[in-house]
Amino acid sequence: MPNYQVLLEAAWLVKDVKSVNDAMGVAISEAGKRLNPELNYVEVNVGTTVCPACHEELDSVFMAAKTALVGLLFEMRVFDAESEEHAARIAKSVIGKALKNIPLEILDVQEIEG
């Protein structure tokens, strides 16, 4: 059975922050605390969004009134899945159990060699 690399996106709410950089750091830290130590193999990063006006890639963070919505990316390998859909369901289930009440969306599933 093949192995897959699955990429999920989450919307993470961070309250009482002073800057975008603080919001990104807090979001990654909070997500990491929920995932570790059981899911320390899941990579957590801040996603990017393309600006509709200038087409530049920007960090996926929206901030207003000391509250930020941070788009986080969760990447994990799923071994011996039956299909791409099966791998996506496994990743969403595993990560979703650790991140209760956090909306997750499947962004990409790629088959990996070996």
Secondary structure, 3 states (H helix, E strand, C coil): CCEEEEEEEEEEEEECCCCHHHHHHHHHHHHHHHHCCCCCCCEEEECEEECCCCCCEEECEEEECCEEEEEEEEEEEECCCCCHHHHHHHHHHHHHHHCCCCCEEEEEEEEECC
